[in-house]
Amino acid sequence: NILAACVGCSRMDFTAFFEDSDRKFRYWSDVPSLSAEAKSFSTFSSKEFASNHKKKIQQVAWNCTGDLLGSGSRDKTIKLFDPTTTRAVSELIGHSHHVWQLMWDPNSPNRLASAAKDQTVRLWDSRTAKATTVLKAEDGLINLCWSPQGNYIAVGDLRDVVSIIDLRTLKIMPSPKKFPYMVHGMTFDTTEKFLMLGTALGNVMIMRFPQISQCAYTIEAHTGYCYCVVTNKSGSLLATGGADALVQVWDTKEMVCKRTFSRLDFPVRQISLSHDSRFIASCCLLENKTASKSAESRIDISEVSSGHSVHTVVTNNDILSIAWSPVQNILAMGGAIGGGSSREGSGVVSLWGPGGRS
């Protein structure tokens, strides 16, 4: 055959192999073209909100209907925004230390939870801007995840202890799990039978739930810390981001990696899947050490099906959190103002989308 005939040649020539029109099979496929929706991203722009957070924002999160956006800040407050305006509609006050995590009830547009360094988890009613429940943990809390059916919240503290809150009893369940390594991102599967944890070992540990005493499976995902673990709404995709600057998308039915994205040059801080799972956003901070230019954040938007990078958002702000709207292609970003601004270090919330707004 053609390839065998070339083995003894001093210079291998594959021209005939690729131009052989009589072949009944192909080892390659055409590069898929970008969808019209992906092409429209080039017309998107960013619009900054008047957040009035005095310190950097750790987390931004949408409610399940996409008509409220929350931000949790190191200034101890949470603010809620109407995404069609640039001003906060309410402020939630009660934490006595940095608010590290914020997440909405996946089934209620008016209920959200926050985890803070003051060792408390607070459940809030957005209509009254009041905390309805306050639960005390053993140490400062830095991770929080709400189960898809709304029955549980998982929280992780500074000692890498993961605890489970049963929302039907509003109590912390007994026997929290202490891990011998750092636990970063957390997410549930859709059945609430497994809790997935991104760890400092670079893997994803899939724990049987609700006991979380036994690891059912381990996914070897990254060569450095696995900072981010998220699933899409249907639970068919699991996405991870790590210190090796890679983003991976896994098919949970076969538990195989279907895409690896290597667009970023620094550790991946956060990732988010779009409402229809067609696009994935990943964020990193470019540590520029030159005196003439400040550090900047870069957000890559890629198409999951083709693997193409379709757009890159670059900002001088220090972006710590990103989140796609649950109903449309609008990306929320939260962090700290940078670039030598007089307000440098204070919190910033912005939306990237058509016309910079929803």
ABEGO torsion letter per residue (X at the ends): XAAAAAAABABBBAAAAAABAABABBABBBBBBBBAAAAAAAABBBBBBBAGBABBBABBBBBAAGABBBBBBAAGBBBBBBAABABBABBBBGBABBBABBBBBAABAABBBBBBAAGBBBBBBAAAGBBABBBBBABBBABBBBBAAGABBBBBBAAGBBBBBBAAAGBBBBGBBBBABBBBBBBBBAAGABBBBBBAAGBBBBBBOAAGABBABBBBABABBBABBBBBAAGABBBBBBAAGBBBBBBAAAGBBABBBAABABBBABBBBBAAGABBBBBBBBBBABAABBBBBBBBBBBAAAGBBABBBBBABBBABBBBBAABBBBBBBEBBBGGBAABGBBBBBBBBBGGBX
